[in-house]
């Protein structure tokens, strides 16, 4: 039972961290590019941590949303 509780706590922390990463990326994108489309928001909500990090790094130099999501299907405009 203790093992199950420990696993549940770890899973909860991981999910919380992932949600925090999503929220930070959404906020930064909105600050930089304005209102985000539903498609962009949905894409971010479905992304894993590695993908979110890649997009966040691209945000540093991107001039448009398409530059951030370039190379990832489907394309965003």
Biopython code that builds the backbone (N, CA, C, O; Angstrom):
import numpy as np
from Bio.PDB.StructureBuilder import StructureBuilder

atoms = [
    (1, "UNK", "N", (0.820, -1.188, 0.000)),
    (1, "UNK", "CA", (0.000, 0.000, 0.000)),
    (1, "UNK", "C", (0.871, 1.262, 0.000)),
    (1, "UNK", "O", (0.572, 2.223, -0.709)),
    (2, "UNK", "N", (1.944, 1.257, 0.794)),
    (2, "UNK", "CA", (2.844, 2.407, 0.822)),
    (2, "UNK", "C", (3.450, 2.653, -0.557)),
    (2, "UNK", "O", (3.585, 3.796, -0.993)),
    (3, "UNK", "N", (3.812, 1.568, -1.235)),
    (3, "UNK", "CA", (4.408, 1.697, -2.566)),
    (3, "UNK", "C", (3.417, 2.350, -3.533)),
    (3, "UNK", "O", (3.795, 3.205, -4.333)),
    (4, "UNK", "N", (2.163, 1.946, -3.453)),
    (4, "UNK", "CA", (1.132, 2.528, -4.314)),
    (4, "UNK", "C", (0.926, 4.000, -4.026)),
    (4, "UNK", "O", (0.736, 4.795, -4.947)),
    (5, "UNK", "N", (0.962, 4.370, -2.757)),
    (5, "UNK", "CA", (0.811, 5.776, -2.394)),
    (5, "UNK", "C", (2.003, 6.588, -2.888)),
    (5, "UNK", "O", (1.844, 7.709, -3.370)),
    (6, "UNK", "N", (3.188, 6.017, -2.765)),
    (6, "UNK", "CA", (4.398, 6.697, -3.229)),
    (6, "UNK", "C", (4.344, 6.917, -4.742)),
    (6, "UNK", "O", (4.663, 7.999, -5.235)),
    (7, "UNK", "N", (3.937, 5.879, -5.466)),
    (7, "UNK", "CA", (3.820, 5.999, -6.922)),
    (7, "UNK", "C", (2.770, 7.041, -7.298)),
    (7, "UNK", "O", (2.957, 7.811, -8.240)),
    (8, "UNK", "N", (1.677, 7.057, -6.563)),
    (8, "UNK", "CA", (0.627, 8.041, -6.833)),
    (8, "UNK", "C", (1.119, 9.464, -6.610)),
    (8, "UNK", "O", (0.817, 10.359, -7.400)),
    (9, "UNK", "N", (1.872, 9.676, -5.545)),
    (9, "UNK", "CA", (2.437, 11.000, -5.277)),
    (9, "UNK", "C", (3.419, 11.414, -6.364)),
    (9, "UNK", "O", (3.402, 12.555, -6.824)),
    (10, "UNK", "N", (4.272, 10.486, -6.771)),
    (10, "UNK", "CA", (5.242, 10.794, -7.827)),
    (10, "UNK", "C", (4.544, 11.126, -9.129)),
    (10, "UNK", "O", (4.943, 12.060, -9.826)),
    (11, "UNK", "N", (3.517, 10.381, -9.465)),
    (11, "UNK", "CA", (2.768, 10.637, -10.692)),
    (11, "UNK", "C", (2.076, 11.999, -10.614)),
    (11, "UNK", "O", (2.045, 12.745, -11.593)),
    (12, "UNK", "N", (1.526, 12.310, -9.452)),
    (12, "UNK", "CA", (0.874, 13.602, -9.256)),
    (12, "UNK", "C", (1.848, 14.764, -9.402)),
    (12, "UNK", "O", (1.515, 15.789, -9.999)),
    (13, "UNK", "N", (3.043, 14.604, -8.859)),
    (13, "UNK", "CA", (4.064, 15.645, -8.988)),
    (13, "UNK", "C", (4.476, 15.833, -10.444)),
    (13, "UNK", "O", (4.624, 16.960, -10.918)),
    (14, "UNK", "N", (4.657, 14.722, -11.144)),
    (14, "UNK", "CA", (5.051, 14.796, -12.552)),
    (14, "UNK", "C", (3.972, 15.489, -13.381)),
    (14, "UNK", "O", (4.278, 16.315, -14.241)),
    (15, "UNK", "N", (2.719, 15.153, -13.123)),
    (15, "UNK", "CA", (1.615, 15.783, -13.855)),
    (15, "UNK", "C", (1.532, 17.272, -13.531)),
    (15, "UNK", "O", (1.257, 18.089, -14.409)),
    (16, "UNK", "N", (1.769, 17.618, -12.276)),
    (16, "UNK", "CA", (1.753, 19.020, -11.875)),
    (16, "UNK", "C", (2.873, 19.801, -12.533)),
    (16, "UNK", "O", (2.670, 20.935, -12.968)),
    (17, "UNK", "N", (4.044, 19.210, -12.608)),
    (17, "UNK", "CA", (5.183, 19.850, -13.258)),
    (17, "UNK", "C", (4.899, 20.066, -14.738)),
    (17, "UNK", "O", (5.171, 21.142, -15.270)),
    (18, "UNK", "N", (4.360, 19.063, -15.399)),
    (18, "UNK", "CA", (4.027, 19.161, -16.820)),
    (18, "UNK", "C", (2.994, 20.258, -17.057)),
    (18, "UNK", "O", (3.117, 21.033, -18.005)),
    (19, "UNK", "N", (1.988, 20.328, -16.210)),
    (19, "UNK", "CA", (0.970, 21.376, -16.359)),
    (19, "UNK", "C", (1.589, 22.757, -16.159)),
    (19, "UNK", "O", (1.224, 23.705, -16.855)),
    (20, "UNK", "N", (2.513, 22.878, -15.226)),
    (20, "UNK", "CA", (3.201, 24.147, -15.016)),
    (20, "UNK", "C", (4.009, 24.551, -16.229)),
    (20, "UNK", "O", (4.019, 25.723, -16.605)),
    (21, "UNK", "N", (4.690, 23.596, -16.851)),
    (21, "UNK", "CA", (5.461, 23.872, -18.064)),
    (21, "UNK", "C", (4.543, 24.363, -19.173)),
    (21, "UNK", "O", (4.875, 25.303, -19.894)),
    (22, "UNK", "N", (3.403, 23.729, -19.303)),
    (22, "UNK", "CA", (2.435, 24.142, -20.324)),
    (22, "UNK", "C", (1.962, 25.570, -20.086)),
    (22, "UNK", "O", (1.899, 26.373, -21.017)),
    (23, "UNK", "N", (1.633, 25.883, -18.851)),
    (23, "UNK", "CA", (1.127, 27.211, -18.529)),
    (23, "UNK", "C", (2.176, 28.296, -18.772)),
    (23, "UNK", "O", (1.849, 29.376, -19.263)),
    (24, "UNK", "N", (3.414, 28.017, -18.435)),
    (24, "UNK", "CA", (4.479, 28.999, -18.667)),
    (24, "UNK", "C", (4.662, 29.232, -20.161)),
    (24, "UNK", "O", (4.767, 30.377, -20.600)),
    (25, "UNK", "N", (4.702, 28.159, -20.946)),
    (25, "UNK", "CA", (4.865, 28.328, -22.391)),
    (25, "UNK", "C", (3.689, 29.090, -22.985)),
    (25, "UNK", "O", (3.888, 29.982, -23.810)),
    (26, "UNK", "N", (2.484, 28.759, -22.586)),
    (26, "UNK", "CA", (1.313, 29.485, -23.084)),
    (26, "UNK", "C", (1.409, 30.969, -22.756)),
    (26, "UNK", "O", (1.138, 31.818, -23.605)),
    (27, "UNK", "N", (1.788, 31.270, -21.549)),
    (27, "UNK", "CA", (1.879, 32.672, -21.131)),
    (27, "UNK", "C", (2.950, 33.425, -21.918)),
    (27, "UNK", "O", (2.727, 34.560, -22.340)),
    (28, "UNK", "N", (4.102, 32.803, -22.114)),
    (28, "UNK", "CA", (5.172, 33.452, -22.875)),
    (28, "UNK", "C", (4.778, 33.661, -24.336)),
    (28, "UNK", "O", (5.055, 34.711, -24.916)),
    (29, "UNK", "N", (4.137, 32.664, -24.921)),
    (29, "UNK", "CA", (3.685, 32.797, -26.304)),
    (29, "UNK", "C", (2.664, 33.918, -26.436)),
    (29, "UNK", "O", (2.721, 34.698, -27.386)),
    (30, "UNK", "N", (1.740, 34.005, -25.501)),
    (30, "UNK", "CA", (0.737, 35.068, -25.537)),
    (30, "UNK", "C", (1.392, 36.437, -25.391)),
    (30, "UNK", "O", (1.016, 37.384, -26.082)),
    (31, "UNK", "N", (2.349, 36.542, -24.514)),
    (31, "UNK", "CA", (3.054, 37.822, -24.324)),
    (31, "UNK", "C", (3.747, 38.266, -25.589)),
    (31, "UNK", "O", (3.761, 39.450, -25.929)),
    (32, "UNK", "N", (4.320, 37.304, -26.281)),
    (32, "UNK", "CA", (5.123, 37.626, -27.458)),
    (32, "UNK", "C", (4.285, 37.811, -28.710)),
    (32, "UNK", "O", (4.551, 38.711, -29.507)),
    (33, "UNK", "N", (3.267, 36.959, -28.895)),
    (33, "UNK", "CA", (2.535, 36.938, -30.158)),
    (33, "UNK", "C", (1.053, 37.307, -30.032)),
    (33, "UNK", "O", (0.341, 37.343, -31.035)),
    (34, "UNK", "N", (0.592, 37.577, -28.830)),
    (34, "UNK", "CA", (-0.816, 37.917, -28.651)),
    (34, "UNK", "C", (-1.690, 36.683, -28.507)),
    (34, "UNK", "O", (-1.218, 35.591, -28.191)),
    (35, "UNK", "N", (-2.963, 36.889, -28.745)),
    (35, "UNK", "CA", (-3.939, 35.810, -28.561)),
    (35, "UNK", "C", (-3.563, 34.582, -29.393)),
    (35, "UNK", "O", (-3.208, 34.690, -30.567)),
    (36, "UNK", "N", (-3.651, 33.416, -28.753)),
    (36, "UNK", "CA", (-3.298, 32.159, -29.408)),
    (36, "UNK", "C", (-4.554, 31.451, -29.897)),
    (36, "UNK", "O", (-5.604, 31.508, -29.258)),
    (37, "UNK", "N", (-4.432, 30.796, -31.018)),
    (37, "UNK", "CA", (-5.564, 30.054, -31.570)),
    (37, "UNK", "C", (-5.858, 28.821, -30.714)),
    (37, "UNK", "O", (-5.022, 28.362, -29.935)),
    (38, "UNK", "N", (-7.041, 28.320, -30.882)),
    (38, "UNK", "CA", (-7.440, 27.096, -30.185)),
    (38, "UNK", "C", (-6.521, 25.942, -30.577)),
    (38, "UNK", "O", (-6.182, 25.109, -29.738)),
    (39, "UNK", "N", (-6.118, 25.889, -31.843)),
    (39, "UNK", "CA", (-5.243, 24.814, -32.316)),
    (39, "UNK", "C", (-3.887, 24.843, -31.601)),
    (39, "UNK", "O", (-3.357, 23.797, -31.225)),
    (40, "UNK", "N", (-3.337, 26.035, -31.418)),
    (40, "UNK", "CA", (-2.050, 26.161, -30.724)),
    (40, "UNK", "C", (-2.210, 25.745, -29.268)),
    (40, "UNK", "O", (-1.382, 24.999, -28.745)),
    (41, "UNK", "N", (-3.250, 26.210, -28.615)),
    (41, "UNK", "CA", (-3.483, 25.846, -27.212)),
    (41, "UNK", "C", (-3.647, 24.339, -27.053)),
    (41, "UNK", "O", (-3.092, 23.736, -26.135)),
    (42, "UNK", "N", (-4.408, 23.748, -27.947)),
    (42, "UNK", "CA", (-4.653, 22.316, -27.889)),
    (42, "UNK", "C", (-3.354, 21.534, -28.104)),
    (42, "UNK", "O", (-3.098, 20.534, -27.433)),
    (43, "UNK", "N", (-2.568, 21.994, -29.024)),
    (43, "UNK", "CA", (-1.291, 21.337, -29.306)),
    (43, "UNK", "C", (-0.387, 21.349, -28.080)),
    (43, "UNK", "O", (0.256, 20.348, -27.763)),
    (44, "UNK", "N", (-0.342, 22.474, -27.402)),
    (44, "UNK", "CA", (0.477, 22.592, -26.197)),
    (44, "UNK", "C", (-0.070, 21.675, -25.106)),
    (44, "UNK", "O", (0.706, 21.039, -24.392)),
    (45, "UNK", "N", (-1.381, 21.597, -24.968)),
    (45, "UNK", "CA", (-1.979, 20.740, -23.941)),
    (45, "UNK", "C", (-1.695, 19.257, -24.189)),
    (45, "UNK", "O", (-1.714, 18.458, -23.253)),
    (46, "UNK", "N", (-1.439, 18.892, -25.424)),
    (46, "UNK", "CA", (-1.193, 17.487, -25.759)),
    (46, "UNK", "C", (0.296, 17.133, -25.783)),
    (46, "UNK", "O", (0.651, 15.964, -25.933)),
    (47, "UNK", "N", (1.163, 18.129, -25.638)),
    (47, "UNK", "CA", (2.598, 17.907, -25.747)),
    (47, "UNK", "C", (3.189, 17.333, -24.462)),
    (47, "UNK", "O", (2.679, 17.555, -23.364)),
    (48, "UNK", "N", (4.278, 16.589, -24.634)),
    (48, "UNK", "CA", (5.008, 16.100, -23.472)),
    (48, "UNK", "C", (6.089, 17.109, -23.085)),
    (48, "UNK", "O", (6.286, 18.112, -23.770)),
    (49, "UNK", "N", (6.772, 16.840, -22.005)),
    (49, "UNK", "CA", (7.751, 17.762, -21.447)),
    (49, "UNK", "C", (8.884, 18.065, -22.427)),
    (49, "UNK", "O", (9.305, 19.216, -22.547)),
    (50, "UNK", "N", (9.377, 17.052, -23.122)),
    (50, "UNK", "CA", (10.479, 17.251, -24.071)),
    (50, "UNK", "C", (10.061, 18.187, -25.202)),
    (50, "UNK", "O", (10.831, 19.060, -25.602)),
    (51, "UNK", "N", (8.858, 18.013, -25.712)),
    (51, "UNK", "CA", (8.367, 18.864, -26.796)),
    (51, "UNK", "C", (8.175, 20.295, -26.305)),
    (51, "UNK", "O", (8.519, 21.245, -27.008)),
    (52, "UNK", "N", (7.633, 20.451, -25.111)),
    (52, "UNK", "CA", (7.450, 21.790, -24.549)),
    (52, "UNK", "C", (8.784, 22.509, -24.398)),
    (52, "UNK", "O", (8.881, 23.704, -24.680)),
    (53, "UNK", "N", (9.801, 21.796, -23.959)),
    (53, "UNK", "CA", (11.132, 22.388, -23.812)),
    (53, "UNK", "C", (11.680, 22.820, -25.170)),
    (53, "UNK", "O", (12.260, 23.899, -25.289)),
    (54, "UNK", "N", (11.502, 21.997, -26.181)),
    (54, "UNK", "CA", (11.973, 22.348, -27.526)),
    (54, "UNK", "C", (11.287, 23.614, -28.023)),
    (54, "UNK", "O", (11.946, 24.502, -28.566)),
    (55, "UNK", "N", (9.986, 23.707, -27.844)),
    (55, "UNK", "CA", (9.261, 24.904, -28.272)),
    (55, "UNK", "C", (9.693, 26.129, -27.475)),
    (55, "UNK", "O", (9.825, 27.219, -28.032)),
    (56, "UNK", "N", (9.914, 25.955, -26.178)),
    (56, "UNK", "CA", (10.344, 27.074, -25.335)),
    (56, "UNK", "C", (11.706, 27.595, -25.790)),
    (56, "UNK", "O", (11.933, 28.805, -25.801)),
    (57, "UNK", "N", (12.601, 26.703, -26.159)),
    (57, "UNK", "CA", (13.909, 27.127, -26.657)),
    (57, "UNK", "C", (13.781, 27.869, -27.983)),
    (57, "UNK", "O", (14.481, 28.855, -28.212)),
    (58, "UNK", "N", (12.901, 27.405, -28.849)),
    (58, "UNK", "CA", (12.683, 28.085, -30.129)),
    (58, "UNK", "C", (12.089, 29.479, -29.923)),
    (58, "UNK", "O", (12.338, 30.388, -30.716)),
    (59, "UNK", "N", (11.316, 29.640, -28.871)),
    (59, "UNK", "CA", (10.690, 30.925, -28.571)),
    (59, "UNK", "C", (11.729, 32.030, -28.400)),
    (59, "UNK", "O", (11.436, 33.194, -28.672)),
    (60, "UNK", "N", (12.911, 31.693, -27.964)),
    (60, "UNK", "CA", (13.955, 32.682, -27.719)),
    (60, "UNK", "C", (14.375, 33.429, -28.979)),
    (60, "UNK", "O", (14.767, 34.593, -28.905)),
    (61, "UNK", "N", (14.298, 32.773, -30.136)),
    (61, "UNK", "CA", (14.761, 33.402, -31.373)),
    (61, "UNK", "C", (13.681, 33.529, -32.446)),
    (61, "UNK", "O", (13.896, 34.195, -33.459)),
    (62, "UNK", "N", (12.546, 32.914, -32.243)),
    (62, "UNK", "CA", (11.491, 32.901, -33.267)),
    (62, "UNK", "C", (10.870, 34.279, -33.459)),
    (62, "UNK", "O", (10.694, 35.036, -32.505)),
    (63, "UNK", "N", (10.547, 34.583, -34.694)),
    (63, "UNK", "CA", (9.858, 35.818, -35.030)),
    (63, "UNK", "C", (8.367, 35.585, -35.264)),
    (63, "UNK", "O", (7.599, 36.537, -35.405)),
    (64, "UNK", "N", (7.962, 34.312, -35.307)),
    (64, "UNK", "CA", (6.559, 33.972, -35.535)),
    (64, "UNK", "C", (6.245, 32.635, -34.877)),
    (64, "UNK", "O", (7.146, 31.868, -34.536)),
    (65, "UNK", "N", (4.963, 32.372, -34.705)),
    (65, "UNK", "CA", (4.548, 31.082, -34.157)),
    (65, "UNK", "C", (4.968, 29.927, -35.056)),
    (65, "UNK", "O", (5.331, 28.856, -34.570)),
    (66, "UNK", "N", (4.918, 30.146, -36.357)),
    (66, "UNK", "CA", (5.285, 29.064, -37.266)),
    (66, "UNK", "C", (6.751, 28.661, -37.096)),
    (66, "UNK", "O", (7.099, 27.498, -37.298)),
    (67, "UNK", "N", (7.601, 29.601, -36.731)),
    (67, "UNK", "CA", (9.000, 29.250, -36.475)),
    (67, "UNK", "C", (9.147, 28.377, -35.236)),
    (67, "UNK", "O", (10.052, 27.545, -35.167)),
    (68, "UNK", "N", (8.289, 28.554, -34.284)),
    (68, "UNK", "CA", (8.353, 27.754, -33.062)),
    (68, "UNK", "C", (7.908, 26.328, -33.345)),
    (68, "UNK", "O", (8.528, 25.373, -32.878)),
    (69, "UNK", "N", (6.841, 26.188, -34.104)),
    (69, "UNK", "CA", (6.274, 24.872, -34.352)),
    (69, "UNK", "C", (6.778, 24.237, -35.650)),
    (69, "UNK", "O", (6.358, 23.135, -36.002)),
    (70, "UNK", "N", (7.673, 24.924, -36.362)),
    (70, "UNK", "CA", (8.208, 24.434, -37.636)),
    (70, "UNK", "C", (8.862, 23.069, -37.449)),
    (70, "UNK", "O", (9.615, 22.847, -36.500)),
    (71, "UNK", "N", (8.562, 22.177, -38.359)),
    (71, "UNK", "CA", (9.146, 20.856, -38.291)),
    (71, "UNK", "C", (8.302, 19.887, -37.476)),
    (71, "UNK", "O", (8.591, 18.691, -37.437)),
    (72, "UNK", "N", (7.272, 20.391, -36.833)),
    (72, "UNK", "CA", (6.355, 19.562, -36.077)),
    (72, "UNK", "C", (5.033, 19.528, -36.853)),
    (72, "UNK", "O", (4.563, 20.571, -37.308)),
    (73, "UNK", "N", (4.449, 18.385, -37.005)),
    (73, "UNK", "CA", (3.174, 18.297, -37.723)),
    (73, "UNK", "C", (2.030, 18.405, -36.738)),
    (73, "UNK", "O", (2.172, 17.915, -35.617)),
    (74, "UNK", "N", (0.923, 19.003, -37.074)),
    (74, "UNK", "CA", (0.660, 19.776, -38.277)),
    (74, "UNK", "C", (1.191, 21.196, -38.142)),
    (74, "UNK", "O", (1.434, 21.683, -37.038)),
    (75, "UNK", "N", (1.364, 21.845, -39.273)),
    (75, "UNK", "CA", (1.886, 23.210, -39.286)),
    (75, "UNK", "C", (0.899, 24.179, -38.668)),
    (75, "UNK", "O", (-0.314, 23.998, -38.769)),
    (76, "UNK", "N", (1.433, 25.217, -38.022)),
    (76, "UNK", "CA", (0.611, 26.252, -37.390)),
    (76, "UNK", "C", (0.882, 27.554, -38.093)),
    (76, "UNK", "O", (2.036, 27.872, -38.380)),
    (77, "UNK", "N", (-0.159, 28.319, -38.381)),
    (77, "UNK", "CA", (0.063, 29.639, -38.990)),
    (77, "UNK", "C", (-0.605, 30.715, -38.198)),
    (77, "UNK", "O", (-0.525, 31.889, -38.561)),
]
sb = StructureBuilder()
sb.init_structure("model")
sb.init_model(0)
sb.init_chain("A")
sb.init_seg("    ")
for serial, (resi, resn, name, xyz) in enumerate(atoms, 1):
    if name == "N":
        sb.init_residue(resn, " ", resi, " ")
    sb.init_atom(name, np.array(xyz, "f"), 0.0, 1.0, " ", f" {name:<3s}", serial, name[0])
structure = sb.get_structure()
